[in-house]
Amino acid sequence: MGKLLGYTALIVLTALIAVGCFLGYILLEGSPPEMEVVSVPETVGREYILTVKVKDARSGIRSISAVLSQDDMVFELDPKIYEIKEWWRGSGVRDETVFWVIKPFELGMAEGKALLRITARDSSWRNDLKGNKQIREIEVLIDIVPPRIAVKSTVHNIRTGGTGLVSYRVSELPSKTGVWIDERFFPGYPKPGGAEDMYVAMVAVPFNVNKPKKMLIEAVDQAGNVARTGFPHRILRRPPKVDKINVTDRFLEQKMPDFMARYPELKGSPLEVFLEVNRELRRRNNQEIENYCKESAPEILWHGSFVCLPNSAFKAGFGDERHYFYKGKEIGLSYHMGSDLASISHAPVPAGNAGLVVFAGYLGIYGNTVILDHGLGLFSMYSHLSEIQVSAGDKVKRGDTIGITGMTGLAGGDHLHFGMMVHGVFVNPLEWWDQKWIQDHILNNLSVQ
Ligand SMILES: [Zn+2]
């Protein structure tokens, strides 16, 4: 009997110790919650989403709170409080991600330094039942004023299908800046060799846009405050030249088999293949060209006017509206996005100006093509080549031979198709062959202080 009592007492005691240990482990634990601030803010703009991850493996999270203080003012963000449902097991919340939308302007904060203090507490009974706490303090900069933009360049008379250059100052280091022309963004670059706050953006008005609805300089600061401003401009309309092109059976028989061999998806009669090539492949190739023009050197690689194919005749111009006829019937329409120059057959092709080869290879309707980057978003392309004499990554000087003319792609005869692009938008090369135009529209705008 006495033995039995002894055993029972031992079991009860063991159980009590176990429960005590368990409660002690949970309720009297001394380790503070772990805290991680996801993307620590250096600057806080008009709106900042503060994300905080908190973990507490034992007693669970009791509360997460944050305050912003500036001078003697304290701005409390809505605290997150976790209910303790059963006293013996804490809040039960062991892993939590919370976020606050901080709007300093609405809180009435001022531009300048502030201290962000985030506190997390657990459900432990320690510290007079207030729990263990973890504190993180971060010095932040409240930035709610958008940058100031000052336009410095003055001449912005841009032809449709032509180029322009805008110089401007931005009062604080932007995270993004450039010029919007309708839905196209032309990135601004720190002005090469210029003052720290000077930016230049090479822009283009697409050939088929008569009057852009939106022409704005934009600067976004590190805190995300956006400034936009217009600039004086004049858009000069260029009347399109209309051309008629007869598609002959001879041309189709000569050119289409090569396209069919390269693109197995092209099926049907030579005429059907031509229609697909002229429409769909042209669109695809132009998209590819735009992609090659996405990244440009942040400096001016060119100097002086662009070199033309020597001793050549001008065969077709930029923006020409080409109506295609087959056996007297109109079958299609395309726009010519460059200038055609013809010299003798297999003439050496000079690089229009100094630059970097970004593409050298076969490019559908353009045949064998070289694309050069001249910096700040300006590119030139050389097409229908019979031979390519450079490779992607090569540096070339003005006038260096980069290939030999030919009639690859959709060319009916030996000629050079010379194209120019500004951030992937085709522009009229005529302007870049004209030293006076370059001086008046580009260099003068570049030299402003
Ligand atoms: Zn052409």
Residues whose N, C-alpha, C, O or C-beta is under 5 A from the ligand:
A	BS01	ZN	S339 D340 H417
